[in-house]
Each structure stands twice: as structure tokens, then as C-alpha cells.
Amino acid sequence: MMKLQVVDSHTAGEPTRLVLAGGPALVGSTVAELAADFAANHDHIRRAVVLEPRGSDVLVGAWLVPSAVADAGIIFFNNVGLLGMCGHGLIGVVESLLHVGRLHGNSWTIETPVGMVPVQRRADGSVSLQNVPSFRLAGEIAVDVPGFGRFTGDVAWGGNWFYLVEDHREALHLSNVERLLQLAKAIKVEIVKQFTQVDHVELFGPPGDARNDARNFVLCPGNAYDRSPCGTGTSAKLACLAARGKLGEGATWRQESILGTVFEASYASSDETIVPTIAGRAFVTAEATLLLHPDDPFRFGIV
């Protein structure tokens, strides 16, 4: 029987499951190489960790791996595959590693498949991360969506690829989630015809709390929606704001999720990109051992 030691957390409402021990040894000298081996040869472990009956579509997995150049290495994945980076996930990972005594102090560097990410624990208990360089690839890209109409948005990189839409004519409220899911899925079908790399759709609107700057609804790969304000999505948003001259370097942007939870964000300019800083609070919710019984037909998840 395979046993996987895990710690669960949530960051601003979005869950993360960190695998500490029990999985196969991966081959590679960098986290990007380890992630490639994980995807090519051990995808059944990804499914076992995040899919039903042990997980759910919304759950993000994180695999702790060795790093020769950082305090830890992390591979992120969800219900359909690997993620390059995950902001809420990294905040949850740091909180979980502190909880089990695998990190000490207040400042670290984490190696991800898309680059090195400096992380700090702040005095208020939140965690801030300096995300990978982010940028707007294209602005004012229009798509015609059958049954919904025409939409215009930006394509941007924030550690994952996003299509960001403001004028979508929908209420960003939990009571409207089913409609938002239908719209975001339909938009994604059309935008990937122009930009095949886009795997997230992010809808923006006014905040529910006047202290914040905007509310978002984020459709993730696998068609679950993000309960948090989305760290990589907020990074992509900052890149778009910077490209339009609507947010200055060092200014704070308070990004609200569909739940009303908040990430604080700012950026520093760097050549043709920005370097975003994202901060949020995570809480450990469980310590567990996942049991993969050899006779269990769903030991590697229900696809």
C-alpha cells in the first residue's frame, strides 16, 4: 500500500494539498526537470492526490521536491495537469512547511518550474511572494462568443496565461456563479483559437468592499473557479494595469475574490516586464496520510 503524507491548507478560501513524503523519486537536477518527469511518468500520483475520492476539482496539489539552489522546490498541479506557478498555492505551502517545522525564520526562496520565487512571512501572519516576471502580451483582443456576444480583453502572463475581461456585463457574486462559469468557459473556447497558450479566464468588476480595488472571477484549467483572488491572475492584472499606465510602480492594489477575500499586490518595473509582489493569509486545515490500497479501483482517482 502506498502512503502519501500530506498537509492541507486554504489561502483566502482556495485549498492546497502539500505532499511531504511517500511519492516516487523524480529524475532531474532542476525543479523544471523534476516536473517534466512527474508529468511524463507519474501522472497517476497527481490524480490520486487531487481527484475524487480523496480530492475535488477545486483542489490544487503541491509536491515538495529537493532544490539545489533554494530552500525548497515545489511542483504545482490540479485536476487536469501541472501548473507553472500558483500564488495562492505557494502561500499555503509556506504556511504548511512552517506548521510542520520544515522552514525556519521569516524569509526564503522557493524554486518552481517557471523560476525562483522569494517569499517572506510578514508580522501580521500573512505571506508575501515576489512572483516571476509578468507582462501583458496583447491588449484589446476581441472574441465573439455564441450566445453571449462580443468581449474584449488582454492576454497576459503572471506565472500562468490569462485572458482578462472587464466589460462582461455580469454580476460578480456567488449567486451568479453558474452563469459566470458558463460565460468563462465559452470565452475560453474562443480565445484559445487566437492564443492557444491561454488556460485561465479572469473576469473583473467593481469590489464588494470600497476599501478594495476590484473583484474577480477566475476560471482555472479543468473548469473549476478560484475561491481566492488568484496570485498569478493578480500578477497578470498588475501587468495590464502597468501597461495602460493605470497603476504606478510601488502602489498597492487590493484584489478581491468572488468570496470577498483579498490579496494585496504591488509591482516593480523590470525592463519589458514587471515583478509583482502578492500577499495573503493561509491557514492549515489538516494533516493526513493518503492510503492507496492496491485493490482499490479508484486508488489513482476518479477521472
Summary of the structure (lengths in Angstrom):
residues: 303
radius of gyration: 18.6
end to end distance: 20.7
largest distance: 58.6
contacts: 1105
relative contact order: 0.19
helix: 21%
strand: 40%
